[in-house]
């Protein structure tokens, strides 16, 4: 379970898009691959926190 503060941070910093043949030449011409990415969250002590897929999906309400 992640905190409300972490959920809000994920929502503000999530990146989404689609990859295409331009990104991956082995893909078919009309094929697309959706993705989301979240950078590691900086912590007050100078470290960073990485989030699991489950935590990201929870934050995004999926």
C-alpha positions as CSV (number, residue, x, y, z in Angstrom):
1,X,0.0,0.0,0.0
2,X,1.4,3.4,-1.0
3,X,0.7,6.7,0.8
4,X,-1.6,9.4,-0.6
5,X,1.5,11.6,-1.1
6,X,3.1,8.9,-3.2
7,X,-0.1,8.4,-5.3
8,X,-0.3,12.1,-6.0
9,X,3.4,12.2,-6.9
10,X,2.9,9.3,-9.4
11,X,-0.1,11.0,-11.0
12,X,1.9,14.2,-11.5
13,X,5.0,12.5,-12.9
14,X,3.6,9.6,-15.0
15,X,4.6,9.5,-18.7
16,X,2.5,7.6,-21.2
17,X,2.6,7.0,-24.9
18,X,3.0,4.4,-27.6
19,X,6.0,2.9,-29.2
20,X,5.9,2.3,-33.0
21,X,8.0,0.7,-35.7
22,X,10.2,3.8,-35.6
23,X,11.1,2.9,-32.0
24,X,11.4,-0.8,-32.5
25,X,12.2,-1.7,-36.2
26,X,11.1,-5.3,-35.7
27,X,7.5,-4.3,-35.1
28,X,4.9,-4.4,-37.9
29,X,4.1,-1.2,-39.7
30,X,0.7,-0.7,-38.1
31,X,1.6,-2.2,-34.7
32,X,1.7,0.0,-31.6
33,X,2.9,-0.7,-28.0
34,X,1.3,1.4,-25.3
35,X,3.5,2.2,-22.3
36,X,3.6,4.1,-19.0
37,X,6.7,5.2,-17.1
38,X,7.3,6.8,-13.8
39,X,10.7,8.1,-12.7
40,X,12.1,7.2,-9.3
41,X,10.7,9.4,-6.5
42,X,13.4,11.5,-4.7
43,X,13.3,11.0,-0.9
44,X,14.3,13.6,1.7
45,X,17.4,11.7,2.7
46,X,18.8,11.9,-0.9
47,X,17.8,8.4,-1.9
48,X,15.1,7.5,-4.4
49,X,12.1,5.2,-4.3
50,X,11.1,3.0,-7.3
51,X,7.5,1.9,-7.6
52,X,6.2,-1.5,-8.6
53,X,3.7,-2.0,-11.4
54,X,1.0,-2.7,-8.8
55,X,1.7,0.5,-7.0
56,X,1.6,2.6,-10.2
57,X,-1.6,1.0,-11.3
58,X,-3.1,1.6,-7.8
59,X,-2.2,5.2,-7.9
60,X,-3.7,5.6,-11.4
61,X,-6.9,3.8,-10.3
62,X,-6.5,0.9,-12.7
